[in-house]
Structure formats: structure tokens, C-alpha cells
């Protein structure tokens, strides 16, 4: 696994998955604070041949003002699964500071990327923004799960964060949009998030992209 050659200062994580002896393997893995990437040697069924990645943060959550930027490249014919060890916790905002997380992934020909994290959970007053961009070819495969909860429900915090925005783009080799989605929740002076969401506690989106399927 290659660990040298740091990328640009704004980038906090870089992962590359390539074929090694007929199996998908992580050939490059770089991460710096506040991001940490774990690549376990044994996970899932052995016959799957997939490379697994666990993205997490120091301190168990994203602190107000944190900016995480990660790029992932899945080579031709490879399979990779990217997940988390627990829900992504977004801590309380300090002033108007926003916590940000950006993922840019490239999926090669006859390759599969499964982006299947646990849900985002925003604490009271938190401000959070995330953007995920996936570049795919005509025969790439993608499983995308993007979901978030109402907050620390058991602590009495239900839709009590200040703002949440999630943007997902899937682009073809010609940079044409195949799928564009954006979710924005903000506290309003006339109507709170809790009033708008009523009894709902989880919002989830699943996208399946394959040879003959594009479903949201």
C-alpha cells in the first residue's frame, strides 16, 4: 500500500483501489486530521473480493468548522465498499461555523463502488454541508446510500439542528449529469424543521446504478 506523496493541502483523504493478483486491493491510502481511514485486512465474505474502507473522524464526530475532503478511485474491474463504524455525528455549531464533508469518487469500467455509510446525526444547533460527486463510465456500477436522522432523539433533540444540506451528483465520462439531488433543511422564523418534518425521524435515499438500471 502506497502511503507517501501527500496531495494538496485542502485534501484530507485519498484512496485508490486497483487489481492486485486478481483481487481488488487498496494501493494508496492517505488521510490526515480530522479524517481517518481504516482498511481492514479481513471483512465480509472472502469470495466477494471487495476492498473495504471505513471512514471515521478523531473524537467520534465532526467538530464545528471542520472541513473534510476525500477522493476515491476504483479501478477497472474492481469492487470497493466504503462505510463507517457508526453514525456520523455533527457536533454543535460555534457561531455561524459550518461543518463540511466532500467526497469525489471515480468508478472505472466494470467496477463497483458501494457507498454505504451509517446515517448522519446532527446535534442541536449544528450546521452541516456535504457534497458527493461520482464519476462513472458506461458500465460502472454504483450503490449509494445517503441518509440522516432527526438528531439525538433519546436526548430530546429532534430536528433541533440549524441547517443540513446534502448534494449528490452522478456524472458520465462526458461530464453529463446522470443524477442530481439536493436536500436542504434550515430553521425558519415562521416554521421550524420539526414542524415541517412532523413525526418523521429518518430520511433516506438509495441509488442503484448499473448496466441497465438507474433507480433512486
PyMOL commands that place a pseudoatom at each C-alpha (Angstrom):
pseudoatom trace, name=CA, resn=UNK, resi=1, chain=A, elem=C, hetatm=0, pos=[0.000, 0.000, 0.000]
pseudoatom trace, name=CA, resn=UNK, resi=2, chain=A, elem=C, hetatm=0, pos=[1.384, 3.390, -1.011]
pseudoatom trace, name=CA, resn=UNK, resi=3, chain=A, elem=C, hetatm=0, pos=[1.460, 5.946, 1.796]
pseudoatom trace, name=CA, resn=UNK, resi=4, chain=A, elem=C, hetatm=0, pos=[3.787, 8.677, 0.549]
pseudoatom trace, name=CA, resn=UNK, resi=5, chain=A, elem=C, hetatm=0, pos=[3.350, 11.752, -1.659]
pseudoatom trace, name=CA, resn=UNK, resi=6, chain=A, elem=C, hetatm=0, pos=[0.840, 13.929, 0.155]
pseudoatom trace, name=CA, resn=UNK, resi=7, chain=A, elem=C, hetatm=0, pos=[-1.832, 15.538, -2.043]
pseudoatom trace, name=CA, resn=UNK, resi=8, chain=A, elem=C, hetatm=0, pos=[-2.874, 19.181, -1.978]
pseudoatom trace, name=CA, resn=UNK, resi=9, chain=A, elem=C, hetatm=0, pos=[-3.265, 20.790, 1.448]
pseudoatom trace, name=CA, resn=UNK, resi=10, chain=A, elem=C, hetatm=0, pos=[-7.057, 21.089, 1.100]
pseudoatom trace, name=CA, resn=UNK, resi=11, chain=A, elem=C, hetatm=0, pos=[-7.416, 17.324, 0.631]
pseudoatom trace, name=CA, resn=UNK, resi=12, chain=A, elem=C, hetatm=0, pos=[-7.754, 15.301, 3.832]
pseudoatom trace, name=CA, resn=UNK, resi=13, chain=A, elem=C, hetatm=0, pos=[-8.063, 11.835, 2.265]
pseudoatom trace, name=CA, resn=UNK, resi=14, chain=A, elem=C, hetatm=0, pos=[-7.075, 9.911, -0.882]
pseudoatom trace, name=CA, resn=UNK, resi=15, chain=A, elem=C, hetatm=0, pos=[-7.808, 6.256, -1.653]
pseudoatom trace, name=CA, resn=UNK, resi=16, chain=A, elem=C, hetatm=0, pos=[-7.017, 4.209, -4.746]
pseudoatom trace, name=CA, resn=UNK, resi=17, chain=A, elem=C, hetatm=0, pos=[-8.275, 0.660, -5.376]
pseudoatom trace, name=CA, resn=UNK, resi=18, chain=A, elem=C, hetatm=0, pos=[-6.651, -1.459, -8.090]
pseudoatom trace, name=CA, resn=UNK, resi=19, chain=A, elem=C, hetatm=0, pos=[-6.384, -5.095, -9.155]
pseudoatom trace, name=CA, resn=UNK, resi=20, chain=A, elem=C, hetatm=0, pos=[-3.543, -6.926, -7.418]
pseudoatom trace, name=CA, resn=UNK, resi=21, chain=A, elem=C, hetatm=0, pos=[-3.120, -10.647, -8.214]
pseudoatom trace, name=CA, resn=UNK, resi=22, chain=A, elem=C, hetatm=0, pos=[-6.679, -10.802, -9.444]
pseudoatom trace, name=CA, resn=UNK, resi=23, chain=A, elem=C, hetatm=0, pos=[-8.253, -9.174, -6.375]
pseudoatom trace, name=CA, resn=UNK, resi=24, chain=A, elem=C, hetatm=0, pos=[-9.346, -5.657, -5.504]
pseudoatom trace, name=CA, resn=UNK, resi=25, chain=A, elem=C, hetatm=0, pos=[-6.784, -4.074, -3.196]
pseudoatom trace, name=CA, resn=UNK, resi=26, chain=A, elem=C, hetatm=0, pos=[-6.127, -0.645, -1.714]
pseudoatom trace, name=CA, resn=UNK, resi=27, chain=A, elem=C, hetatm=0, pos=[-2.877, 0.507, -3.328]
pseudoatom trace, name=CA, resn=UNK, resi=28, chain=A, elem=C, hetatm=0, pos=[-2.903, 4.004, -1.919]
pseudoatom trace, name=CA, resn=UNK, resi=29, chain=A, elem=C, hetatm=0, pos=[-4.363, 5.349, 1.312]
pseudoatom trace, name=CA, resn=UNK, resi=30, chain=A, elem=C, hetatm=0, pos=[-3.716, 8.812, 2.703]
pseudoatom trace, name=CA, resn=UNK, resi=31, chain=A, elem=C, hetatm=0, pos=[-5.620, 10.574, 5.473]
pseudoatom trace, name=CA, resn=UNK, resi=32, chain=A, elem=C, hetatm=0, pos=[-4.959, 13.452, 7.825]
pseudoatom trace, name=CA, resn=UNK, resi=33, chain=A, elem=C, hetatm=0, pos=[-6.841, 15.145, 10.666]
pseudoatom trace, name=CA, resn=UNK, resi=34, chain=A, elem=C, hetatm=0, pos=[-9.766, 15.215, 11.120]
pseudoatom trace, name=CA, resn=UNK, resi=35, chain=A, elem=C, hetatm=0, pos=[-10.239, 12.216, 8.799]
pseudoatom trace, name=CA, resn=UNK, resi=36, chain=A, elem=C, hetatm=0, pos=[-9.050, 8.683, 9.442]
pseudoatom trace, name=CA, resn=UNK, resi=37, chain=A, elem=C, hetatm=0, pos=[-9.424, 5.780, 7.006]
pseudoatom trace, name=CA, resn=UNK, resi=38, chain=A, elem=C, hetatm=0, pos=[-9.227, 2.169, 8.161]
pseudoatom trace, name=CA, resn=UNK, resi=39, chain=A, elem=C, hetatm=0, pos=[-8.555, -0.610, 5.651]
pseudoatom trace, name=CA, resn=UNK, resi=40, chain=A, elem=C, hetatm=0, pos=[-9.200, -3.925, 7.443]
pseudoatom trace, name=CA, resn=UNK, resi=41, chain=A, elem=C, hetatm=0, pos=[-7.435, -6.994, 6.110]
pseudoatom trace, name=CA, resn=UNK, resi=42, chain=A, elem=C, hetatm=0, pos=[-10.402, -9.292, 6.695]
pseudoatom trace, name=CA, resn=UNK, resi=43, chain=A, elem=C, hetatm=0, pos=[-14.023, -8.206, 6.382]
pseudoatom trace, name=CA, resn=UNK, resi=44, chain=A, elem=C, hetatm=0, pos=[-17.048, -9.568, 4.546]
pseudoatom trace, name=CA, resn=UNK, resi=45, chain=A, elem=C, hetatm=0, pos=[-17.199, -12.851, 2.665]
pseudoatom trace, name=CA, resn=UNK, resi=46, chain=A, elem=C, hetatm=0, pos=[-13.846, -13.946, 1.256]
pseudoatom trace, name=CA, resn=UNK, resi=47, chain=A, elem=C, hetatm=0, pos=[-15.355, -14.801, -2.134]
pseudoatom trace, name=CA, resn=UNK, resi=48, chain=A, elem=C, hetatm=0, pos=[-16.582, -11.215, -2.656]
pseudoatom trace, name=CA, resn=UNK, resi=49, chain=A, elem=C, hetatm=0, pos=[-13.065, -9.996, -3.453]
pseudoatom trace, name=CA, resn=UNK, resi=50, chain=A, elem=C, hetatm=0, pos=[-14.027, -6.475, -2.367]
pseudoatom trace, name=CA, resn=UNK, resi=51, chain=A, elem=C, hetatm=0, pos=[-11.778, -3.883, -0.774]
pseudoatom trace, name=CA, resn=UNK, resi=52, chain=A, elem=C, hetatm=0, pos=[-13.402, -2.371, 2.326]
pseudoatom trace, name=CA, resn=UNK, resi=53, chain=A, elem=C, hetatm=0, pos=[-12.849, 1.170, 3.603]
pseudoatom trace, name=CA, resn=UNK, resi=54, chain=A, elem=C, hetatm=0, pos=[-14.016, 2.645, 6.902]
pseudoatom trace, name=CA, resn=UNK, resi=55, chain=A, elem=C, hetatm=0, pos=[-14.071, 6.447, 7.139]
pseudoatom trace, name=CA, resn=UNK, resi=56, chain=A, elem=C, hetatm=0, pos=[-14.133, 7.955, 10.611]
pseudoatom trace, name=CA, resn=UNK, resi=57, chain=A, elem=C, hetatm=0, pos=[-13.073, 11.079, 12.458]
pseudoatom trace, name=CA, resn=UNK, resi=58, chain=A, elem=C, hetatm=0, pos=[-10.959, 11.688, 15.523]
pseudoatom trace, name=CA, resn=UNK, resi=59, chain=A, elem=C, hetatm=0, pos=[-13.153, 12.347, 18.558]
pseudoatom trace, name=CA, resn=UNK, resi=60, chain=A, elem=C, hetatm=0, pos=[-16.045, 10.348, 17.129]
pseudoatom trace, name=CA, resn=UNK, resi=61, chain=A, elem=C, hetatm=0, pos=[-17.658, 13.169, 15.187]
pseudoatom trace, name=CA, resn=UNK, resi=62, chain=A, elem=C, hetatm=0, pos=[-17.291, 16.278, 13.035]
pseudoatom trace, name=CA, resn=UNK, resi=63, chain=A, elem=C, hetatm=0, pos=[-16.482, 19.413, 15.006]
pseudoatom trace, name=CA, resn=UNK, resi=64, chain=A, elem=C, hetatm=0, pos=[-17.893, 22.813, 14.082]
pseudoatom trace, name=CA, resn=UNK, resi=65, chain=A, elem=C, hetatm=0, pos=[-15.731, 24.305, 11.342]
pseudoatom trace, name=CA, resn=UNK, resi=66, chain=A, elem=C, hetatm=0, pos=[-14.152, 21.000, 10.260]
pseudoatom trace, name=CA, resn=UNK, resi=67, chain=A, elem=C, hetatm=0, pos=[-13.636, 20.559, 6.511]
pseudoatom trace, name=CA, resn=UNK, resi=68, chain=A, elem=C, hetatm=0, pos=[-13.158, 17.040, 5.171]
pseudoatom trace, name=CA, resn=UNK, resi=69, chain=A, elem=C, hetatm=0, pos=[-12.325, 16.421, 1.528]
pseudoatom trace, name=CA, resn=UNK, resi=70, chain=A, elem=C, hetatm=0, pos=[-11.727, 12.881, 0.251]
pseudoatom trace, name=CA, resn=UNK, resi=71, chain=A, elem=C, hetatm=0, pos=[-11.129, 11.420, -3.225]
pseudoatom trace, name=CA, resn=UNK, resi=72, chain=A, elem=C, hetatm=0, pos=[-11.639, 7.748, -4.056]
pseudoatom trace, name=CA, resn=UNK, resi=73, chain=A, elem=C, hetatm=0, pos=[-10.622, 5.979, -7.263]
pseudoatom trace, name=CA, resn=UNK, resi=74, chain=A, elem=C, hetatm=0, pos=[-11.925, 2.478, -8.023]
pseudoatom trace, name=CA, resn=UNK, resi=75, chain=A, elem=C, hetatm=0, pos=[-10.016, 0.963, -10.936]
pseudoatom trace, name=CA, resn=UNK, resi=76, chain=A, elem=C, hetatm=0, pos=[-11.367, -1.061, -13.820]
pseudoatom trace, name=CA, resn=UNK, resi=77, chain=A, elem=C, hetatm=0, pos=[-12.841, -4.399, -12.747]
pseudoatom trace, name=CA, resn=UNK, resi=78, chain=A, elem=C, hetatm=0, pos=[-12.510, -3.613, -9.030]
pseudoatom trace, name=CA, resn=UNK, resi=79, chain=A, elem=C, hetatm=0, pos=[-15.042, -3.754, -6.211]
pseudoatom trace, name=CA, resn=UNK, resi=80, chain=A, elem=C, hetatm=0, pos=[-14.925, -1.427, -3.203]
pseudoatom trace, name=CA, resn=UNK, resi=81, chain=A, elem=C, hetatm=0, pos=[-17.232, -0.767, -0.269]
pseudoatom trace, name=CA, resn=UNK, resi=82, chain=A, elem=C, hetatm=0, pos=[-16.954, 2.460, 1.712]
pseudoatom trace, name=CA, resn=UNK, resi=83, chain=A, elem=C, hetatm=0, pos=[-18.747, 2.707, 5.025]
pseudoatom trace, name=CA, resn=UNK, resi=84, chain=A, elem=C, hetatm=0, pos=[-18.442, 3.983, 8.598]
pseudoatom trace, name=CA, resn=UNK, resi=85, chain=A, elem=C, hetatm=0, pos=[-18.182, 2.375, 12.041]
pseudoatom trace, name=CA, resn=UNK, resi=86, chain=A, elem=C, hetatm=0, pos=[-21.148, 4.302, 13.443]
pseudoatom trace, name=CA, resn=UNK, resi=87, chain=A, elem=C, hetatm=0, pos=[-23.377, 7.254, 12.640]
pseudoatom trace, name=CA, resn=UNK, resi=88, chain=A, elem=C, hetatm=0, pos=[-21.612, 10.426, 11.503]
pseudoatom trace, name=CA, resn=UNK, resi=89, chain=A, elem=C, hetatm=0, pos=[-22.107, 12.785, 14.439]
pseudoatom trace, name=CA, resn=UNK, resi=90, chain=A, elem=C, hetatm=0, pos=[-22.069, 16.512, 13.734]
pseudoatom trace, name=CA, resn=UNK, resi=91, chain=A, elem=C, hetatm=0, pos=[-21.422, 18.482, 16.901]
pseudoatom trace, name=CA, resn=UNK, resi=92, chain=A, elem=C, hetatm=0, pos=[-22.943, 21.807, 17.925]
pseudoatom trace, name=CA, resn=UNK, resi=93, chain=A, elem=C, hetatm=0, pos=[-22.048, 24.822, 15.809]
pseudoatom trace, name=CA, resn=UNK, resi=94, chain=A, elem=C, hetatm=0, pos=[-19.802, 27.545, 17.179]
pseudoatom trace, name=CA, resn=UNK, resi=95, chain=A, elem=C, hetatm=0, pos=[-21.332, 30.781, 15.944]
pseudoatom trace, name=CA, resn=UNK, resi=96, chain=A, elem=C, hetatm=0, pos=[-22.026, 30.520, 12.212]
pseudoatom trace, name=CA, resn=UNK, resi=97, chain=A, elem=C, hetatm=0, pos=[-19.317, 27.933, 11.530]
pseudoatom trace, name=CA, resn=UNK, resi=98, chain=A, elem=C, hetatm=0, pos=[-20.426, 25.057, 9.300]
pseudoatom trace, name=CA, resn=UNK, resi=99, chain=A, elem=C, hetatm=0, pos=[-19.029, 21.532, 9.256]
pseudoatom trace, name=CA, resn=UNK, resi=100, chain=A, elem=C, hetatm=0, pos=[-18.318, 20.350, 5.708]
pseudoatom trace, name=CA, resn=UNK, resi=101, chain=A, elem=C, hetatm=0, pos=[-17.659, 16.993, 4.095]
pseudoatom trace, name=CA, resn=UNK, resi=102, chain=A, elem=C, hetatm=0, pos=[-16.906, 16.438, 0.392]
pseudoatom trace, name=CA, resn=UNK, resi=103, chain=A, elem=C, hetatm=0, pos=[-16.401, 13.114, -1.400]
pseudoatom trace, name=CA, resn=UNK, resi=104, chain=A, elem=C, hetatm=0, pos=[-15.332, 12.799, -5.044]
pseudoatom trace, name=CA, resn=UNK, resi=105, chain=A, elem=C, hetatm=0, pos=[-15.206, 9.279, -6.433]
pseudoatom trace, name=CA, resn=UNK, resi=106, chain=A, elem=C, hetatm=0, pos=[-14.315, 7.795, -9.806]
pseudoatom trace, name=CA, resn=UNK, resi=107, chain=A, elem=C, hetatm=0, pos=[-15.624, 4.339, -10.703]
pseudoatom trace, name=CA, resn=UNK, resi=108, chain=A, elem=C, hetatm=0, pos=[-13.864, 2.526, -13.547]
pseudoatom trace, name=CA, resn=UNK, resi=109, chain=A, elem=C, hetatm=0, pos=[-15.173, 0.192, -16.224]
pseudoatom trace, name=CA, resn=UNK, resi=110, chain=A, elem=C, hetatm=0, pos=[-16.854, -2.982, -14.969]
pseudoatom trace, name=CA, resn=UNK, resi=111, chain=A, elem=C, hetatm=0, pos=[-16.164, -1.733, -11.430]
pseudoatom trace, name=CA, resn=UNK, resi=112, chain=A, elem=C, hetatm=0, pos=[-18.444, -1.403, -8.413]
pseudoatom trace, name=CA, resn=UNK, resi=113, chain=A, elem=C, hetatm=0, pos=[-18.423, 1.164, -5.614]
pseudoatom trace, name=CA, resn=UNK, resi=114, chain=A, elem=C, hetatm=0, pos=[-20.836, 0.751, -2.702]
pseudoatom trace, name=CA, resn=UNK, resi=115, chain=A, elem=C, hetatm=0, pos=[-21.007, 3.942, -0.625]
pseudoatom trace, name=CA, resn=UNK, resi=116, chain=A, elem=C, hetatm=0, pos=[-23.000, 2.670, 2.350]
pseudoatom trace, name=CA, resn=UNK, resi=117, chain=A, elem=C, hetatm=0, pos=[-22.347, 4.796, 5.444]
pseudoatom trace, name=CA, resn=UNK, resi=118, chain=A, elem=C, hetatm=0, pos=[-24.313, 4.915, 8.669]
pseudoatom trace, name=CA, resn=UNK, resi=119, chain=A, elem=C, hetatm=0, pos=[-26.656, 7.926, 8.891]
pseudoatom trace, name=CA, resn=UNK, resi=120, chain=A, elem=C, hetatm=0, pos=[-25.646, 11.494, 9.679]
pseudoatom trace, name=CA, resn=UNK, resi=121, chain=A, elem=C, hetatm=0, pos=[-26.836, 12.650, 13.098]
pseudoatom trace, name=CA, resn=UNK, resi=122, chain=A, elem=C, hetatm=0, pos=[-26.737, 16.399, 13.734]
pseudoatom trace, name=CA, resn=UNK, resi=123, chain=A, elem=C, hetatm=0, pos=[-26.634, 17.676, 17.316]
pseudoatom trace, name=CA, resn=UNK, resi=124, chain=A, elem=C, hetatm=0, pos=[-28.624, 20.687, 18.498]
pseudoatom trace, name=CA, resn=UNK, resi=125, chain=A, elem=C, hetatm=0, pos=[-27.667, 23.939, 16.642]
pseudoatom trace, name=CA, resn=UNK, resi=126, chain=A, elem=C, hetatm=0, pos=[-25.315, 22.040, 14.269]
pseudoatom trace, name=CA, resn=UNK, resi=127, chain=A, elem=C, hetatm=0, pos=[-24.651, 23.346, 10.754]
pseudoatom trace, name=CA, resn=UNK, resi=128, chain=A, elem=C, hetatm=0, pos=[-23.667, 20.700, 8.210]
pseudoatom trace, name=CA, resn=UNK, resi=129, chain=A, elem=C, hetatm=0, pos=[-22.970, 20.575, 4.481]
pseudoatom trace, name=CA, resn=UNK, resi=130, chain=A, elem=C, hetatm=0, pos=[-21.933, 17.592, 2.397]
pseudoatom trace, name=CA, resn=UNK, resi=131, chain=A, elem=C, hetatm=0, pos=[-21.363, 17.066, -1.313]
pseudoatom trace, name=CA, resn=UNK, resi=132, chain=A, elem=C, hetatm=0, pos=[-20.733, 13.770, -3.078]
pseudoatom trace, name=CA, resn=UNK, resi=133, chain=A, elem=C, hetatm=0, pos=[-19.728, 13.586, -6.739]
pseudoatom trace, name=CA, resn=UNK, resi=134, chain=A, elem=C, hetatm=0, pos=[-19.419, 10.247, -8.564]
pseudoatom trace, name=CA, resn=UNK, resi=135, chain=A, elem=C, hetatm=0, pos=[-17.784, 9.958, -11.987]
pseudoatom trace, name=CA, resn=UNK, resi=136, chain=A, elem=C, hetatm=0, pos=[-18.855, 6.785, -13.790]
pseudoatom trace, name=CA, resn=UNK, resi=137, chain=A, elem=C, hetatm=0, pos=[-18.363, 5.133, -17.169]
pseudoatom trace, name=CA, resn=UNK, resi=138, chain=A, elem=C, hetatm=0, pos=[-20.971, 3.369, -19.296]
pseudoatom trace, name=CA, resn=UNK, resi=139, chain=A, elem=C, hetatm=0, pos=[-20.507, 0.062, -17.496]
pseudoatom trace, name=CA, resn=UNK, resi=140, chain=A, elem=C, hetatm=0, pos=[-19.731, 1.250, -13.981]
pseudoatom trace, name=CA, resn=UNK, resi=141, chain=A, elem=C, hetatm=0, pos=[-21.823, 0.091, -11.028]
pseudoatom trace, name=CA, resn=UNK, resi=142, chain=A, elem=C, hetatm=0, pos=[-22.719, 2.247, -8.057]
pseudoatom trace, name=CA, resn=UNK, resi=143, chain=A, elem=C, hetatm=0, pos=[-24.686, 1.731, -4.853]
pseudoatom trace, name=CA, resn=UNK, resi=144, chain=A, elem=C, hetatm=0, pos=[-25.257, 4.971, -2.970]
pseudoatom trace, name=CA, resn=UNK, resi=145, chain=A, elem=C, hetatm=0, pos=[-26.986, 5.306, 0.393]
pseudoatom trace, name=CA, resn=UNK, resi=146, chain=A, elem=C, hetatm=0, pos=[-27.455, 8.814, 1.781]
pseudoatom trace, name=CA, resn=UNK, resi=147, chain=A, elem=C, hetatm=0, pos=[-29.469, 9.196, 4.961]
pseudoatom trace, name=CA, resn=UNK, resi=148, chain=A, elem=C, hetatm=0, pos=[-29.797, 11.275, 8.111]
pseudoatom trace, name=CA, resn=UNK, resi=149, chain=A, elem=C, hetatm=0, pos=[-31.721, 11.199, 11.378]
pseudoatom trace, name=CA, resn=UNK, resi=150, chain=A, elem=C, hetatm=0, pos=[-33.665, 13.796, 13.322]
pseudoatom trace, name=CA, resn=UNK, resi=151, chain=A, elem=C, hetatm=0, pos=[-30.804, 14.081, 15.834]
pseudoatom trace, name=CA, resn=UNK, resi=152, chain=A, elem=C, hetatm=0, pos=[-30.261, 12.762, 19.344]
pseudoatom trace, name=CA, resn=UNK, resi=153, chain=A, elem=C, hetatm=0, pos=[-33.874, 11.747, 19.752]
pseudoatom trace, name=CA, resn=UNK, resi=154, chain=A, elem=C, hetatm=0, pos=[-33.255, 9.955, 23.062]
pseudoatom trace, name=CA, resn=UNK, resi=155, chain=A, elem=C, hetatm=0, pos=[-31.790, 13.215, 24.473]
pseudoatom trace, name=CA, resn=UNK, resi=156, chain=A, elem=C, hetatm=0, pos=[-34.811, 15.274, 23.462]
pseudoatom trace, name=CA, resn=UNK, resi=157, chain=A, elem=C, hetatm=0, pos=[-33.152, 16.754, 20.368]
pseudoatom trace, name=CA, resn=UNK, resi=158, chain=A, elem=C, hetatm=0, pos=[-35.491, 16.231, 17.440]
pseudoatom trace, name=CA, resn=UNK, resi=159, chain=A, elem=C, hetatm=0, pos=[-34.818, 18.245, 14.278]
pseudoatom trace, name=CA, resn=UNK, resi=160, chain=A, elem=C, hetatm=0, pos=[-33.058, 20.758, 16.524]
pseudoatom trace, name=CA, resn=UNK, resi=161, chain=A, elem=C, hetatm=0, pos=[-30.057, 21.484, 14.275]
pseudoatom trace, name=CA, resn=UNK, resi=162, chain=A, elem=C, hetatm=0, pos=[-29.747, 24.832, 12.454]
pseudoatom trace, name=CA, resn=UNK, resi=163, chain=A, elem=C, hetatm=0, pos=[-29.087, 23.592, 8.924]
pseudoatom trace, name=CA, resn=UNK, resi=164, chain=A, elem=C, hetatm=0, pos=[-28.422, 20.444, 6.915]
pseudoatom trace, name=CA, resn=UNK, resi=165, chain=A, elem=C, hetatm=0, pos=[-27.586, 20.288, 3.220]
pseudoatom trace, name=CA, resn=UNK, resi=166, chain=A, elem=C, hetatm=0, pos=[-26.650, 17.226, 1.175]
pseudoatom trace, name=CA, resn=UNK, resi=167, chain=A, elem=C, hetatm=0, pos=[-25.828, 17.312, -2.546]
pseudoatom trace, name=CA, resn=UNK, resi=168, chain=A, elem=C, hetatm=0, pos=[-25.290, 14.222, -4.728]
pseudoatom trace, name=CA, resn=UNK, resi=169, chain=A, elem=C, hetatm=0, pos=[-24.136, 14.276, -8.360]
pseudoatom trace, name=CA, resn=UNK, resi=170, chain=A, elem=C, hetatm=0, pos=[-23.533, 11.292, -10.655]
pseudoatom trace, name=CA, resn=UNK, resi=171, chain=A, elem=C, hetatm=0, pos=[-21.716, 12.284, -13.858]
pseudoatom trace, name=CA, resn=UNK, resi=172, chain=A, elem=C, hetatm=0, pos=[-20.879, 10.349, -17.022]
pseudoatom trace, name=CA, resn=UNK, resi=173, chain=A, elem=C, hetatm=0, pos=[-17.459, 10.173, -18.704]
pseudoatom trace, name=CA, resn=UNK, resi=174, chain=A, elem=C, hetatm=0, pos=[-18.539, 13.147, -20.802]
pseudoatom trace, name=CA, resn=UNK, resi=175, chain=A, elem=C, hetatm=0, pos=[-19.350, 15.034, -17.573]
pseudoatom trace, name=CA, resn=UNK, resi=176, chain=A, elem=C, hetatm=0, pos=[-23.058, 14.855, -18.378]
pseudoatom trace, name=CA, resn=UNK, resi=177, chain=A, elem=C, hetatm=0, pos=[-25.333, 14.654, -15.323]
pseudoatom trace, name=CA, resn=UNK, resi=178, chain=A, elem=C, hetatm=0, pos=[-26.984, 11.265, -14.850]
pseudoatom trace, name=CA, resn=UNK, resi=179, chain=A, elem=C, hetatm=0, pos=[-28.406, 12.049, -11.426]
pseudoatom trace, name=CA, resn=UNK, resi=180, chain=A, elem=C, hetatm=0, pos=[-28.630, 15.310, -9.463]
pseudoatom trace, name=CA, resn=UNK, resi=181, chain=A, elem=C, hetatm=0, pos=[-30.121, 15.523, -5.978]
pseudoatom trace, name=CA, resn=UNK, resi=182, chain=A, elem=C, hetatm=0, pos=[-30.102, 18.132, -3.231]
pseudoatom trace, name=CA, resn=UNK, resi=183, chain=A, elem=C, hetatm=0, pos=[-31.660, 18.183, 0.233]
pseudoatom trace, name=CA, resn=UNK, resi=184, chain=A, elem=C, hetatm=0, pos=[-31.792, 21.354, 2.325]
pseudoatom trace, name=CA, resn=UNK, resi=185, chain=A, elem=C, hetatm=0, pos=[-33.281, 21.811, 5.778]
pseudoatom trace, name=CA, resn=UNK, resi=186, chain=A, elem=C, hetatm=0, pos=[-32.970, 25.153, 7.607]
pseudoatom trace, name=CA, resn=UNK, resi=187, chain=A, elem=C, hetatm=0, pos=[-34.604, 26.566, 10.674]
pseudoatom trace, name=CA, resn=UNK, resi=188, chain=A, elem=C, hetatm=0, pos=[-37.079, 29.257, 9.628]
pseudoatom trace, name=CA, resn=UNK, resi=189, chain=A, elem=C, hetatm=0, pos=[-38.574, 32.146, 11.515]
pseudoatom trace, name=CA, resn=UNK, resi=190, chain=A, elem=C, hetatm=0, pos=[-42.091, 31.128, 10.506]
pseudoatom trace, name=CA, resn=UNK, resi=191, chain=A, elem=C, hetatm=0, pos=[-41.772, 27.347, 10.532]
pseudoatom trace, name=CA, resn=UNK, resi=192, chain=A, elem=C, hetatm=0, pos=[-39.183, 25.162, 12.263]
pseudoatom trace, name=CA, resn=UNK, resi=193, chain=A, elem=C, hetatm=0, pos=[-37.682, 21.997, 10.789]
pseudoatom trace, name=CA, resn=UNK, resi=194, chain=A, elem=C, hetatm=0, pos=[-39.511, 19.954, 13.421]
pseudoatom trace, name=CA, resn=UNK, resi=195, chain=A, elem=C, hetatm=0, pos=[-42.861, 21.418, 12.362]
pseudoatom trace, name=CA, resn=UNK, resi=196, chain=A, elem=C, hetatm=0, pos=[-42.173, 20.570, 8.726]
pseudoatom trace, name=CA, resn=UNK, resi=197, chain=A, elem=C, hetatm=0, pos=[-40.899, 17.048, 9.381]
pseudoatom trace, name=CA, resn=UNK, resi=198, chain=A, elem=C, hetatm=0, pos=[-43.701, 16.245, 11.858]
pseudoatom trace, name=CA, resn=UNK, resi=199, chain=A, elem=C, hetatm=0, pos=[-43.341, 12.640, 13.095]
pseudoatom trace, name=CA, resn=UNK, resi=200, chain=A, elem=C, hetatm=0, pos=[-40.565, 11.560, 10.745]
pseudoatom trace, name=CA, resn=UNK, resi=201, chain=A, elem=C, hetatm=0, pos=[-37.232, 10.653, 12.341]
pseudoatom trace, name=CA, resn=UNK, resi=202, chain=A, elem=C, hetatm=0, pos=[-35.196, 9.376, 9.374]
pseudoatom trace, name=CA, resn=UNK, resi=203, chain=A, elem=C, hetatm=0, pos=[-34.852, 10.460, 5.752]
pseudoatom trace, name=CA, resn=UNK, resi=204, chain=A, elem=C, hetatm=0, pos=[-33.043, 8.071, 3.392]
pseudoatom trace, name=CA, resn=UNK, resi=205, chain=A, elem=C, hetatm=0, pos=[-32.181, 7.855, -0.278]
pseudoatom trace, name=CA, resn=UNK, resi=206, chain=A, elem=C, hetatm=0, pos=[-30.829, 4.800, -2.118]
pseudoatom trace, name=CA, resn=UNK, resi=207, chain=A, elem=C, hetatm=0, pos=[-29.470, 4.992, -5.665]
pseudoatom trace, name=CA, resn=UNK, resi=208, chain=A, elem=C, hetatm=0, pos=[-28.640, 1.878, -7.713]
pseudoatom trace, name=CA, resn=UNK, resi=209, chain=A, elem=C, hetatm=0, pos=[-26.717, 2.430, -10.939]
pseudoatom trace, name=CA, resn=UNK, resi=210, chain=A, elem=C, hetatm=0, pos=[-25.736, -0.449, -13.218]
pseudoatom trace, name=CA, resn=UNK, resi=211, chain=A, elem=C, hetatm=0, pos=[-25.692, -1.704, -16.764]
pseudoatom trace, name=CA, resn=UNK, resi=212, chain=A, elem=C, hetatm=0, pos=[-29.424, -1.475, -17.303]
pseudoatom trace, name=CA, resn=UNK, resi=213, chain=A, elem=C, hetatm=0, pos=[-30.618, 0.233, -14.122]
pseudoatom trace, name=CA, resn=UNK, resi=214, chain=A, elem=C, hetatm=0, pos=[-30.701, 3.751, -12.771]
pseudoatom trace, name=CA, resn=UNK, resi=215, chain=A, elem=C, hetatm=0, pos=[-33.049, 3.896, -9.793]
pseudoatom trace, name=CA, resn=UNK, resi=216, chain=A, elem=C, hetatm=0, pos=[-33.491, 6.420, -6.990]
for i in range(1, 216): cmd.bond("trace and resi %d" % i, "trace and resi %d" % (i + 1))
show_as sticks, trace
zoom trace
